[in-house]
Amino acid sequence: MIKIILIVVFLMIIFSLGSALYLLATHKDEGSSQKTAKALTVRIGLSMLLFLFVCILLLTGVIKPHGIGSRIHPQESMITEQTK
């Protein structure tokens, strides 16, 4: 369920960026620039929401990192065990 929410928000960000690009490229009047700014503002807001959501999920332990950063933590626990 969480993956679906993350994917949907990410697709909304991409759609907002695409609509801003379309408005910027096709229309040159004043009303269009306001629509472009609004689309970019929505994209920034969605990006911040996605970032905060992922941070909360990481901090609560709902999702766990499994890349380079996950290799650092076992080494720290090994160091603390060796010093005991």
C-alpha positions in Angstrom: 0.0 0.0 0.0 2.8 2.4 0.9 4.6 1.7 -2.4 1.4 2.6 -4.3 1.1 5.9 -2.5 4.8 6.7 -3.2 4.4 5.8 -6.9 1.2 7.9 -7.2 2.7 11.0 -5.6 5.8 10.6 -7.8 3.7 10.3 -10.9 1.8 13.4 -9.8 5.1 15.3 -9.5 6.1 14.2 -13.0 2.7 15.2 -14.4 2.9 18.6 -12.8 6.4 19.2 -14.2 5.2 18.1 -17.7 2.2 20.4 -17.6 4.4 23.3 -16.6 6.8 22.6 -19.5 3.8 22.4 -21.9 2.4 25.7 -20.7 5.9 27.3 -20.8 6.6 26.1 -24.4 3.2 26.7 -26.0 1.6 29.8 -24.5 3.4 33.1 -24.2 0.7 35.3 -22.6 0.5 36.6 -19.0 -2.2 34.1 -17.9 0.0 31.2 -19.0 2.9 32.3 -16.9 0.7 32.3 -13.8 -0.5 28.8 -14.7 3.1 27.7 -15.2 4.1 29.2 -11.8 1.1 27.4 -10.1 2.1 24.1 -11.7 5.7 24.4 -10.5 4.4 25.4 -7.0 2.3 22.3 -6.9 5.4 20.2 -8.0 7.5 21.7 -5.2 4.8 21.1 -2.6 4.3 17.5 -3.7 8.1 17.0 -3.7 8.3 18.3 -0.1 5.4 16.1 0.9 7.0 13.0 -0.6 10.3 13.8 1.1 8.7 14.2 4.5 6.6 11.1 4.0 9.7 9.0 3.2 11.6 10.5 6.2 8.7 9.6 8.5 8.6 6.1 7.1 12.3 5.6 7.6 12.3 7.0 11.1 9.3 4.8 12.2 10.9 1.7 10.7 8.1 1.0 8.2 10.7 1.0 5.4 14.3 0.1 5.8 17.3 1.2 3.7 19.0 -1.6 1.8 21.7 0.3 -0.1 25.1 1.7 0.8 23.8 3.3 4.0 22.6 0.0 5.4 26.1 -1.4 5.3 27.4 1.3 7.6 25.2 0.3 10.6 26.4 -3.3 11.0 30.0 -2.1 11.0 29.3 0.4 13.8 27.7 -2.4 15.8 30.7 -4.6 15.2 33.0 -1.8 16.5 31.0 -1.4 19.7 31.1 -5.2 20.3 34.9 -5.3 19.8 35.5 -2.5 22.3 33.6 -4.3 25.1 
